[in-house]
Amino acid sequence: MDNLYRRDNEMPYIATKEVLQEQLTAKKVFREYNRVMPFDLEKGRKLIAESGMKYGKEIYLEPPFYCEYGSHIRVGDYFYANTGCIISDVGKVVIGDHVMFGPRVNIFTAGHPIHPVSRNSGYEYGISITIGNNVWLGGNVTVCPGVTIGNNVVIGAGSVVTKDIPDNVVAVGNPCHTLREITEADKPYYFKNRKFDDVAWKTIQNGN
């Protein structure tokens, strides 16, 4: 049982030269991506594909973007990650459709044992993270290993998500907790008590 197998099956593993080589390959790809984007969109898309990332239509990773492998990330349609996003994809990261990340969002599947003796052994792990459809993570949100975030969720800026978040809620804080449910009453508002103007509201109602 080699360390690549152990890593990919959420077991404790050692970062051997085979593991590190996969990381170096990805780092070269995304260093080039960060250099050419947003000025050469065609080359940028080719580099994302080269990384092995699986993705749907109309995704955009605002540079700089950082990850460990790329090939452990699966993204749905209409995904946007704002600048400074870090996805530590030792474990699998699955992201649904219509998901937005604010600036400097951190998705951390990787971790180390708590006890110093175990941690100093060199063993580490990657536990998968799942993010549902229609999710917005505010700026500086951190999602920790093993977390599942449901559909139609908003996570407030600066939150640290350590536990699963259910569907259809606003969640905030460190540790992140459910603040309230999202309902139809929220639909006419774009910020707190500010309503959409008639032109914008008509566009929303028509689904355009």
C-alpha distance (Angstrom), angle and dihedral (degrees) to the residues before:
residue distance angle dihedral
M1 . . .
D2 3.82 . .
N3 3.80 126.4 .
L4 3.81 94.1 -105.9
Y5 3.80 88.7 59.2
R6 3.79 91.6 45.4
R7 3.81 91.5 49.5
D8 3.79 93.8 48.7
N9 3.81 92.6 49.6
E10 3.82 96.7 51.8
M11 3.80 92.5 -106.2
P12 3.81 125.7 135.3
Y13 3.79 108.2 -86.1
I14 3.79 141.4 175.3
A15 3.81 120.4 -122.0
T16 3.80 96.5 -119.1
K17 3.80 124.0 176.7
E18 3.82 90.1 -90.0
V19 3.80 90.3 55.8
L20 3.80 92.9 44.8
Q21 3.80 91.7 49.1
E22 3.80 91.0 58.7
Q23 3.80 89.3 50.8
L24 3.80 92.7 49.0
T25 3.79 91.0 51.6
A26 3.80 90.8 53.9
K27 3.79 93.1 44.8
K28 3.80 90.8 55.1
V29 3.80 91.1 51.1
F30 3.80 94.9 49.9
R31 3.80 94.0 41.6
E32 3.80 86.0 59.9
Y33 3.81 90.9 43.3
N34 3.81 90.6 54.7
R35 3.80 90.1 48.6
V36 3.81 97.7 52.5
M37 3.79 101.0 35.2
P38 2.97 134.6 128.7
F39 3.80 91.2 9.1
D40 3.82 98.6 60.4
L41 3.80 107.7 37.9
E42 3.79 95.0 171.7
K43 3.79 93.5 54.6
G44 3.80 90.3 43.6
R45 3.80 91.5 56.1
K46 3.80 90.9 48.2
L47 3.79 90.6 52.5
I48 3.81 92.4 51.4
A49 3.80 89.0 51.8
E50 3.80 90.0 47.2
S51 3.80 90.2 56.5
G52 3.80 90.2 62.5
M53 3.80 94.1 -117.3
K54 3.82 112.1 152.9
Y55 3.78 112.1 -137.8
G56 3.79 144.1 160.3
K57 3.79 131.2 -134.1
E58 3.79 126.8 -48.0
I59 3.78 102.9 11.9
Y60 3.79 123.8 156.3
L61 3.80 130.6 -172.0
E62 3.79 109.6 -162.7
P63 3.81 109.3 -140.4
P64 2.90 133.4 -79.0
F65 3.81 94.4 51.7
Y66 3.80 122.5 164.4
C67 3.78 134.2 -168.2
E68 3.80 138.2 151.4
Y69 3.80 101.4 -127.4
G70 3.78 113.8 -8.3
S71 3.78 89.5 -156.1
H72 3.82 90.2 81.3
I73 3.84 92.1 59.5
R74 3.81 124.5 91.1
V75 3.80 117.7 -175.0
G76 3.80 129.5 -176.1
D77 3.81 129.9 -144.2
Y78 3.82 124.5 -51.4
F79 3.80 99.5 16.3
Y80 3.80 122.7 166.0
A81 3.80 126.1 -175.4
N82 3.78 115.6 -173.2
T83 3.79 123.1 -141.5
G84 3.81 122.5 -54.4
C85 3.80 97.6 22.4
I86 3.81 115.4 164.3
I87 3.80 120.6 -164.3
S88 3.79 111.4 -176.2
D89 3.79 94.3 -162.6
V90 3.79 102.4 -178.6
G91 3.80 84.8 126.8
K92 3.79 121.9 37.9
V93 3.81 118.5 -76.0
V94 3.81 114.9 -158.3
I95 3.81 117.3 -172.6
G96 3.81 123.6 -176.5
D97 3.81 133.3 -142.9
H98 3.81 125.5 -60.9
V99 3.80 95.7 17.1
M100 3.81 123.9 157.0
F101 3.81 128.8 -166.9
G102 3.81 121.2 -161.3
P103 3.81 121.1 -140.8
R104 3.82 118.5 -55.6
V105 3.78 97.5 8.2
N106 3.81 112.8 170.5
I107 3.80 123.3 -151.8
F108 3.80 107.4 -172.9
T109 3.82 118.9 -174.6
A110 3.81 91.5 157.5
G111 3.76 126.4 89.4
H112 3.79 147.4 152.2
P113 3.81 133.8 -131.1
I114 3.80 116.5 -85.3
H115 3.82 98.4 -133.7
P116 3.82 111.5 80.4
V117 3.81 94.4 -134.3
S118 3.80 91.8 52.8
R119 3.80 91.9 42.0
N120 3.81 93.4 50.0
S121 3.81 89.8 54.4
G122 3.82 87.8 79.3
Y123 3.79 94.8 -117.4
E124 3.78 116.5 137.9
Y125 3.80 135.7 165.1
G126 3.80 145.9 -148.7
I127 3.81 120.5 -145.2
S128 3.81 118.0 -171.5
I129 3.81 125.7 -107.4
T130 3.82 124.8 -153.5
I131 3.80 125.4 -162.9
G132 3.81 118.5 -172.2
N133 3.81 133.2 -141.8
N134 3.82 124.9 -64.4
V135 3.79 95.1 17.8
W136 3.80 127.1 153.8
L137 3.79 119.4 -164.9
G138 3.80 111.5 -165.7
G139 3.78 124.5 -135.9
N140 3.81 118.1 -61.2
V141 3.80 94.1 10.7
T142 3.81 114.2 155.8
V143 3.81 121.3 -156.6
C144 3.81 115.1 -162.5
P145 3.83 130.3 -146.5
G146 3.79 118.8 -67.6
V147 3.81 97.0 15.9
T148 3.81 124.3 141.5
I149 3.81 117.8 -161.2
G150 3.80 114.3 -162.3
N151 3.80 131.5 -135.8
N152 3.83 124.7 -69.8
V153 3.80 93.8 16.7
V154 3.81 130.7 151.5
I155 3.81 117.3 -160.0
G156 3.80 113.6 -161.5
A157 3.80 121.4 -122.7
G158 3.79 116.3 -82.1
S159 3.80 95.2 16.0
V160 3.80 121.7 146.7
V161 3.80 109.6 -145.5
T162 3.81 110.3 -153.0
K163 3.82 99.9 154.5
D164 3.81 137.3 39.4
I165 3.81 117.7 -75.5
P166 3.84 119.2 -147.6
D167 3.81 127.1 -131.7
N168 3.80 124.4 -77.9
V169 3.80 101.7 17.2
V170 3.77 143.2 118.8
A171 3.81 108.7 -129.7
V172 3.80 128.3 -173.5
G173 3.77 144.7 165.9
N174 3.78 145.2 46.8
P175 2.92 104.5 -49.1
C176 3.80 91.1 25.6
H177 3.80 115.4 -120.8
T178 3.79 136.2 173.4
L179 3.80 111.4 -86.2
R180 3.79 99.1 -179.3
E181 3.79 145.6 -35.1
I182 3.81 121.5 -87.5
T183 3.84 110.8 -124.9
E184 3.80 139.6 173.2
A185 3.81 87.3 -92.3
D186 3.82 87.7 72.7
K187 3.80 93.9 57.8
P188 3.85 100.6 86.4
Y189 3.82 93.3 52.1
Y190 3.80 129.0 82.6
F191 3.83 98.1 -178.2
K192 3.79 127.1 11.9
N193 3.84 105.5 -60.0
R194 3.82 95.5 -10.0
K195 3.80 113.0 113.5
F196 3.80 126.6 -150.3
D197 3.80 113.3 -100.3
D198 3.82 118.2 -114.2
V199 3.82 94.8 -95.7
A200 3.80 94.3 50.8
W201 3.80 92.9 41.7
K202 3.80 91.9 52.1
T203 3.81 89.9 52.2
I204 3.82 90.6 50.7
Q205 3.80 92.5 47.6
N206 3.80 90.9 50.7
G207 3.79 91.3 50.5
N208 3.82 94.0 -122.5
